[in-house]
Amino acid sequence: MAYLRDSPHFMNDLYLRNLFNELCDMKKYVLFILILTATKAWSQPANVAFEIQGLNADTVYVGYHFGSQKYLMDTLAVKDDAFVLEVEKVKKGLYFVYRPDYYLEFILHLGDYRLSTSRAGGTREMEVQNSKENSLFQQFQKTMIGLQSEQRSLSEKLQEASGEDSLQIRRSLQQLATDQEEFRQGLISDNPETFLASFVGLMDEVAVPKMDEISDEKERQKRRYNYYKEHYFDNVDLSDPALLRTPLLHNKVMKYFNDVLVQHPDTLIQGVDFLFNQVNNEPELFRYWLVTLFKKYAEAKIMGLDKVMIHLIEHYYLTPQVDWISEEYEKTLREEVAYIKHNVIGNEAPPLNVVDTLMQPFSLRQVASEYTLLFIYDPDCGHCKKAIKKLEELDTEFANQGVEVVAVCTTTDVDKWKNFVSEHNPMWHHTIDPTGKSYFRVYYDVRSTPKIYLLDGQKKIIAKKLDVEQLLDFVKNAEKL
């Protein structure tokens, strides 16, 4: 129960002060305004009367969870430890009352209801009137905190126990884990239509069968993994936008993409399509996940995942569903597709349409090597000169690994190019486009130089965005497979 371990019931004053600074940060406030104006209108009214004995404050802030962040919604005046939150159009979710020295979570939903507690009592001692959601939330918090308290106590005893005592404590810990799971499942099954049931469902872990009937260990692990992947979202309604206003949904989905799915672009694309199919065109969810996943894969450090970004642009951003981006940004996205789509890992290398030193047409198919290192450079580029020097230092090692170099000059100045060729390895395949009309600058994303690609014997792109030494290591490791 990471959520409860990290919940404000266990947070110190330093955390609360930091949270206050975050909520008051102007940039985050502006982001909050953008989110409000970009999503659908708030849909239902609510009137929530609070009384927090001993609060001793003139004002409180009310905010809510959204994705991986917290946002400020309102500032309320306090009189005699009481205040009222009035919301004309409610978006259901997990909200909080906040001051630098106080934090209280509650569930916001439509209707009129009352929540009363003391400053020290929090949710555990709350009296709830006319709100099933908050009554269930209080029951959930009290029960889980009690069970976790027992768990911590037993874990401490286990460190000093031995023999039969140790075994007994371990059995008790297993029973507590079972009790927690049974309590959560009972709450879900008894209250299936509530927000809290959906919220608690986010905490579930998949119980993977042992599958001992399968004798082959490799096959058994494969099937257990597939079961885990297929059942990962069993108790999660991915089409419910209210779950965005919890601290759990974002992490649940990110774990799916980071840890559950194999980090291969085609597998991740299947995961993207699965998620958006589950979202079922719900506008708020669609927008949140599109923006979140696009940022994730546009900034990905793993080679080849730009294919996922291109899929998000072509199949989601550039569709009628997206009407919130400007013409300028749409143009930027289309440009990104044009520059990256043709050179994703696994694609056959696009044609170069260049000539060799005899001014004859040159094709990559002329290079009959196990690997081809495609090096695109500008002779006046400082970074290119450094890369060329490294490449020359490793020429022999590349040749020993079956790598031939195709050097493509980006300038159309033939004389400058010839001077360059005369000073460098004559065994390289030196090429140029003297007309400047070749599309290789787009096909190979030559918006900056140098650009280096590694092709296999069939001229498929197998590596890019690596420096010279990394490419040599890549080839050596590939040879060992």
N, C-alpha and C positions, 0 to 999 in steps of 0.2 A: 504493500500500500504506500507507494512513493508519494502519492498525493497527500495523504494524511501526515506522513513524516515531514513533508515540506510545508504543511499548512501553517497559517498564521498562528494557530494555537501553540506552536512550538517555535515561533520566530522571535528574535530578540529586538530590542529597541533600535539597534543599528539598522536592521533590515527595514523597519518601518520608516526610519528617517530617510533611507535611500529610496524607498518606494515613493515617499512624498516628493523628493527631488525629481524623480522620474516623471511623476504625474504632472508636476508643475513645469516641466521642460517645454518650452514653446514649440519646439519642433514636433514633439509628440502630440501636443494639443492641436497643432495644425493638421497632423495626420488623422487625429480623431475626427476633426471637422470634415476632412475629405471622405472618410469612411461613412460618416452620417449622410452626407449629401449624395454619395455614390450608390448607396443601397436603397432598397425599397422603403417606403414610408412605414413608420412604426404603426402597428396594426390594431392594438387593443388598449383600453384605459386601465389604470391601476391606481389605487390609493392605499399606501402602506403607512400605518401609524407606528412609530417606534417609541419605546421608552427604555432607556438604558440607565439604570440607577447608578449614581456615582460617576457619570460621564464627565461632569464638570467642564463643559465646553460651551462656547457661544455658537460655533458653526461646526459642521461635519461635511465631508465630501462623500459623494456616492459615485462609484465607478463599476466597471464590469470587465470580465475577462473577454478577450477576443483573440482567437488564434493563440499565438505565443506571447501576447502582450497584455497589459492592463491599460484601460483608458478611463479618463475622468468623464462623468456624465453631468453631475449637478453639484451645487453647493447649497446646503440647507441651514437655516437658522435653527438654533436649539434654545428651548425655553424650559426650565425646570426638568432637564434631562430628557425632554421629549421633542420630537420633530416628525414631520410628515413628508413623505415622498409622493408626489403626484406626477404621474406619467400619462399623457393622453394616448399615446400609441406605443404599446409595449412590445419589446422583443424579448421573449422568454430566455432565461439563462441564469448563470451564477453571477451575482452582483456582490458588492461589498460596501459597507460603511467604513469610512477611513478618516483617521487623524494621524499625525506623526507618532502618537503614543497609543493608538487604538486601531483595531481591525476586527470587523465582524462580517462574516459571509451570510448571504441569504439567497433564496430563489425568488426572482421577480417573475410574476405571472399576472394575468388580468384579474381584476376584482378588487374588493375592499377587504383588508385584513390587518391584523395587529400583531406585532412582535415585541414582547417585553422580556427584559433580562437585566442583569447587573453588569457592571463593568468587568468584574472578575469572572462572572459565570459564563459569559459568551453564549454560544449555541447550546452548550450542555445544559444550562439552566433556563433556557428560553421558554416562555409561555407563548403558545401560538394560538391565535383565534382566527378561525375561518380560512385556514390555508393548509390543505392536505399536503401540498408540496413541501412546505416548511416543517410541518409535523414529521413527515417522513425523513426529511433531511436531518432534523434534530435526532430522531431515533437512530438513523444511520451513523451520525457522528458519535453519539454516546456509546453505541454498541461497539463500533470499530475501535474507538480510542481505548475502551476497556479491554478488548481482546488484545490489542497491540501492547497495552501496558503489561498484561500477563506475559506476553511473548518476550518482551524485553527483560522482565524479571527472571524468567526461566533461562533465557540466553546467558544472563550474567551468572546464574547458578551453574550452568553447564561448564563454564570455564574452569570451575574449581572441583567439579564432580568427577567421579571415576567409577568403573565397575558397573554394578547393577543400578546405582543412582544415576549414572550418566545415561544408561539405556532408558530408564524410566522418564527422565527429563526429555529425551529425544522423542519418546512416544507421546508425551504431553504436548510437545511443540508441533508434532504432526497432527495431533487432534485439534489444536488451536487453528492450524492452517485450514483443516477441514471445516471447522466451525465458521471461520470467516467466509469461506467459499459458499457454504450452505446458507449462511445468513444473506449474503449478497444475492444468491440465486433465488432465495425465497422472497426477498424484497422485489426482485424483478418480476417473478411469476405472479405475485399477489397484486402488483400494481403496474401492469404492463403499459397502461396508457399515460403514465406520468413521466414528466421530464426527469425526475430523479432516477427512475428505472433505466432510462437511456443513459444518463450520466454514469450510473454505477456500472452499466454494461461496458463502458470504456475501460474499466479497471480489470476486466477479465483476461486471464491468460488461457491459451488453448491447452486443454488436457489431451496430450497426444498419446494414443494407444501404444503400448510397448511393441506389439506385433511380433511376439516371440515365436509365433507359428512360422515365420519366414526364417529359414535357416541361413541363407546367405546374408552376411552382415552388411555388405555394400547395398544390396537391394532393400534390406530392412531400413537402413538409414535414409535411403532415397524416398521410400514410401512414407516414412515418418515426417520427413521434411515436406513432402507434397501435401500431406494431411494438414500440417501446421499452416502452410501457406494458404490452402483452400479454406480453412476454418478460422483464419486470423480475425476476420471481421464478423464472426457469427452473431455476436450480441451488440453490434453497432449499426445504428441506422444512419448511414452516410448521407441520406437525403434530408436529415433534420437540421436546419440551420441553427436551431437553438444550441446544438452541441458546439458550435463555434464559440459560444459565450461560456466556455468552460476552460480550465487549464489543461485538459487532457487530450482533446481531439487532435490538435496539431501534432503533439508528440507521438500519438498512436499512429497517425498516418505517416509521419516522417520515419518512424521505426520500420514501417512496412517497406518504404523505398530504400532506406539505408541498410537495413539488416536482414529483412525477410527475403527480399528479391535478390537474385543474382545480379551483380553489377555489370550487366551486359546491356547495351542500348536497346536491343530488340526485346529483351525481357522487361526492361523498365518501361518501354513504350506500351507493352501489353498491360502493365500495371497502371499507367496513366489512363489508358482507355477504359480499364475496369473501373477506376475511381470516378471518371466523368459519367460513365454509364450509371453508376450507383447514385451519383448526385442528382440525376434525373432532371437536368435543366433548371434546378433551383437556383435563381439568379445570384443570390448572395454567396452560396457555396461555390457555384461555378466561377465567379469572379475571384474569390479568395484563393481557391486552389490553382487557378490558372496563373495568377500573379505570383503565388508562392512557388509553384513548381518551375515556372519560367525563370525566376530569379535563381533558384537552386541549380538548374542545369545550364543556365547561361554562365554561371560562375564556377561550374564543376572543374575540379583539378584532374579528374580521371580522364585519360585520353579516350576519345571516341564518344563521350556522352553528349557532345554537341548535336548528335543525331536526334537525341530526345528533345532538345531545344527546338530544332527545326520542325519536328513532328508537332510540338505544341503550337508553333506559329501557324503552320499550314492547316492543321486540322481543327484548331480552336480559335486562335487569335484572329485569323483572316477569314472569319465566317460571320454571317448575319447576327449570331448570338452576341458578338462583341460590338457594342455601339457607343462605348465610352472613351475610346482612344481618338486622338486627334489625327487629322490627315497626315501631319508631319511624322507622327510616331508610326502610323501605318506604313508610310514610305520607308522609314528606317527598318521596320520589320521585314518588308519585302526585299530590301537591300541585303539584309542579313541572310535571308534564304538564298538569294542569288550567289552570295560569296561563299557560303558554306555547304550548301546542299550537294554540290558535285564532288566535294573532297572529304566526305565523311569516311571513317574507317570501314573497310569492307567494299567500298566502291571500286570499280575499275578506274584507273587513272584517266582523266579526260584527255582529249587530244591537245597537243601543244601548238601545232601550226607554226612551227619555226623552221629555220634553215641551219645547216651546219657550216663549217668553215669553208666548204667548197660552194657555199650558197645554194646547196641542194636541199629539198624538203627532208625534214628529219621526223621520224616516228619513234616513239618509245619501243615499239615492237622490234626495232632494229637492234635493241640491246638484248643479247641472248645470255643473260647472267641470272644467277640464282636470286640476287637482290639488285635493285636499282635505287641509288640515292639521288633523288631529284633535288638539286640545289638551285634556288632562284635568288638572284642577287642583283644589286645595283653596284657597279664598280666604284661609285663615289660614297657609298654607305660605310660609315665607320664600323657598325655592328657586323656588316658583311665581311669586311676585311679581317676582323677578329675570327669569325667563323671559318673563313677560307684558310687562315693560318693554322687553326686547329685541324682542319680537314687534311691539309697537306702533311702535318705531323703524323697523322694516323693513316695516311694513304696505303702504306704497306699492309697494315693490319686489316683495313677494309678489303684490300685485294685478296688477302689470305682467306677471308670469310666469304668470298664470292660476290663482293659488292662492286658494282661499276657506278661511276658518277656521271650524271647528266647535269651539266651546268647551263642554266638558262639566264641570259643577261636581259634585264628589263629595259635598258636604254635602247634607243633606235639608232644611236651613233655608232656606225659600223667601224670607223677608225678607232674610236676609243675602245670598242670591244676587241678589236684585233690586237691592240696594244696589251690588253689584259690577257688574251689568250697566249701571246708570245712569252709572257712572264710566268705562266702556270702550267700545271701538269698536262703534257700533250696527250696523255692517255685518257683524260676526261673527254666526254662527248660535249664539246663546246657548241652552243646554239644561241640564236638570236632571232627576234622578229623585227626586221628593219622597217617594216611598214607601220608597226604599232597597231595593227588591226586584229591581232590574235586575241581570242577570248581567254587565253591562259591566265591573264591577270585577274579575271573574275573566277574562273574555274578553280584556281589555286589560292584564292583569297590573298592576292598580292596588294593589300592595302598598306603593308609595311614589309620591309625586308630585313634580314633574309627569311626565306621560307624554305623549310626542309621537309621532304616527304620520303618515306621508305616504302618501296614497292616490292612485292614478291615476284616470283618467276612468271606469274600470269599477269603481272602489271596491275595487281590490286593493291590499294593503299592499305598498309598494315601498321603504319606509325606516322605520327606527325607531332608538331609542337614539342619536339625534343631537340636538345642541342646535339652536337656532333658526338661527344663522348657517350651520351645516353643512347644514341642510335647504335653505336658500336656494341655497347653492352646488350642492347635489345637483340641484335643479331646473334651474339654469342649465346645468349640464353635460349633463343629460338632454336639454335642448332642442337642444344642439349635435349630438347623435348622429343 
